[in-house]
Amino acid sequence: MFYYFGYGSNINLISLKAKGVIPVSSEKAVLKDWKLRFNVQHWFTHEGGMGNIEPSTDSGNWVEGMIHLCPEEHLPSLDAMESEGVAYKRIEIEVETDNGPKKALTYVGMPAFLNEECLPTRRYLNIILKGAIQAGLSENYLFKLQNQVLKPEETYPDFEPQKDVNKEFNSESISPYKNLTALAGHVFDMSKARRNLQVITPLFGGKDMTLFHIKRHDSSTGNEQIEDFLNDRISPAVKNYLNGYLDAYQKEFEYVGKYKY
């Protein structure tokens, strides 16, 4: 078992579960003399800035979150989702809890991914806020989160694939190709991705990530199924979220065909 301190979207248990991490127990915690930032550039620029923590000399700064007790076998999944060693570095810190101080693992942004111009999206901040409210974090801290400046929201058109690409894939045929990933019925080749995107290949390669993204939306209950997507039982906001990723994929990757469920 290990303790993990989540301060961003991983405050939210639904979000954490979507990453394959299911805690044995969770409780609120405070990290004193650190400050919350949103200056870690997401893999895709349309997603804005991700949460980060930095030491602070101002005694008035603190970070609130959740300390999760997790099975040891979940650490590799957590490392992968946080791009440990590339976008984030895993460190050990000590937090205050209602049951006394506890040492825990957490992640801090690495220099290559820091961008001081980044702002969080409404979706991302909503995930944090929902988790923070459910956890019972302090009113002062909730006020800080609620007044965070956000990245302007964007609306994306429905994705239009290349008409001259007719190859089809399914879960069985895509599986051997770790450079291919599927999303919302479309397949992309990630092999020529820019350096900062190469980290996602082991995560997304050889499979369809549609349900993963649906469960990463701030409206997710954690109970969605791929049938909800196939039967058009997803909200306009979730459709726009998927279209945002399809737009980004079209710019970053090569479109290679359709995905059949």
Residue pairs with C-beta under 8 A, 6 or more apart in sequence:
1 24
1 69
1 70
1 71
1 72
2 69
2 70
2 72
2 75
2 104
2 105
3 67
3 68
3 69
3 70
3 102
3 103
3 104
3 105
4 10
4 21
4 23
4 67
4 68
4 70
4 78
4 104
4 105
4 106
5 29
5 31
5 65
5 66
5 67
5 68
5 93
5 95
5 104
5 105
5 106
6 16
6 65
6 66
6 67
6 68
6 106
7 31
7 36
7 51
7 53
7 63
7 64
7 65
7 106
8 50
8 51
8 52
8 65
8 124
8 128
9 15
9 16
9 50
9 51
9 124
9 127
9 128
9 131
10 16
10 19
10 21
10 65
10 66
10 68
10 131
11 65
11 66
11 128
11 131
11 132
11 135
11 137
12 127
12 128
12 130
12 131
12 134
13 23
13 26
13 131
13 134
14 127
14 130
14 131
14 215
14 220
14 221
14 222
15 127
15 131
15 216
15 220
16 22
16 23
16 68
17 215
17 222
18 212
18 215
18 216
18 220
18 222
19 77
19 78
19 81
20 74
20 77
20 78
20 81
21 68
21 70
21 74
21 77
21 78
21 81
22 70
22 71
22 74
23 68
23 69
23 70
24 69
24 70
24 71
25 68
25 69
26 66
26 67
26 68
26 69
26 135
27 66
27 67
27 97
27 98
27 99
28 64
28 65
28 66
28 67
28 97
28 98
28 135
28 136
28 137
29 64
29 65
29 66
29 67
29 95
29 96
29 97
29 102
29 104
30 62
30 63
30 64
30 95
30 96
30 97
31 53
31 62
31 63
31 64
31 65
31 93
31 95
31 96
31 106
32 59
32 62
32 96
33 55
33 56
33 57
33 59
33 61
33 62
34 53
34 54
34 55
34 56
34 61
34 62
34 63
34 93
35 53
35 54
35 56
35 58
35 61
35 62
35 63
36 51
36 52
36 53
36 63
36 144
37 49
37 51
37 52
37 53
37 54
37 109
38 48
38 49
38 50
38 51
38 52
38 118
38 119
38 120
38 148
39 49
39 52
39 109
39 114
39 115
39 116
39 118
40 49
40 50
40 51
40 52
40 87
40 88
40 109
40 113
40 114
40 115
40 118
41 49
41 50
41 113
41 114
41 115
41 118
41 196
42 48
42 49
42 50
42 118
43 83
43 87
43 196
43 197
43 199
43 200
44 197
44 245
44 248
44 252
45 248
46 154
46 244
46 247
46 248
47 121
47 124
48 118
48 119
48 120
48 121
48 124
48 151
49 115
49 118
49 119
49 120
49 151
50 87
50 109
50 118
50 120
50 124
51 120
51 128
52 108
52 109
52 114
53 63
53 106
53 108
54 108
62 141
64 132
64 137
64 138
64 141
65 95
65 135
65 137
66 131
66 135
67 95
67 97
67 102
67 104
70 78
75 105
78 84
79 85
79 90
80 202
80 203
81 203
82 88
82 90
82 107
83 113
83 199
84 90
84 107
85 110
86 110
86 112
86 113
86 196
86 199
87 109
87 110
87 112
87 113
87 196
87 199
88 107
88 108
88 109
88 110
88 113
89 107
89 108
89 109
89 110
90 105
90 106
90 107
91 105
91 106
91 107
91 108
92 103
92 104
92 105
92 106
93 103
93 104
93 106
94 101
94 102
94 103
94 104
95 101
95 102
95 104
112 196
113 196
118 151
119 149
119 150
119 151
120 148
120 150
120 151
121 150
121 151
121 153
122 150
122 151
122 153
122 218
123 217
123 218
123 241
124 218
125 145
125 148
125 150
126 218
127 216
127 218
128 145
129 142
129 145
129 146
130 218
132 141
132 142
132 145
133 142
154 244
155 240
156 240
156 243
156 244
156 246
156 247
157 243
157 247
158 243
159 184
159 186
159 243
159 246
159 247
159 250
161 186
161 255
161 258
162 255
165 255
165 256
165 257
166 257
166 258
167 187
167 256
167 257
167 258
168 257
168 258
168 259
168 260
169 180
169 182
169 187
169 257
169 258
169 259
169 260
170 259
170 260
170 261
171 207
171 208
174 180
174 182
174 187
174 206
174 207
174 208
174 259
175 206
175 207
176 206
177 205
177 206
178 201
178 202
178 205
178 206
179 189
179 190
179 191
179 201
179 205
180 187
180 188
180 189
180 190
180 205
180 206
180 256
181 187
181 188
181 190
181 204
181 205
181 206
181 207
181 208
181 209
181 253
182 188
182 207
182 208
182 209
182 210
182 259
183 208
183 209
183 210
183 213
183 242
183 245
183 246
183 249
183 259
184 210
184 229
184 242
184 245
184 246
185 210
185 258
185 259
185 260
185 261
186 246
186 249
186 255
186 257
186 258
186 259
187 255
187 256
187 257
187 258
187 259
188 249
188 250
188 253
188 254
188 255
188 256
189 253
189 254
189 255
189 256
190 197
190 198
190 200
190 201
190 204
190 205
190 252
190 253
191 254
192 253
192 254
193 200
193 201
193 252
193 253
194 252
197 252
208 226
208 259
208 261
210 226
210 229
210 242
211 224
211 225
211 226
211 229
213 241
213 242
213 245
214 220
214 224
214 228
214 229
214 234
214 238
214 242
215 222
215 224
217 237
217 238
217 241
219 235
219 237
219 238
224 234
226 261
227 233
228 234
230 261
234 242
249 255
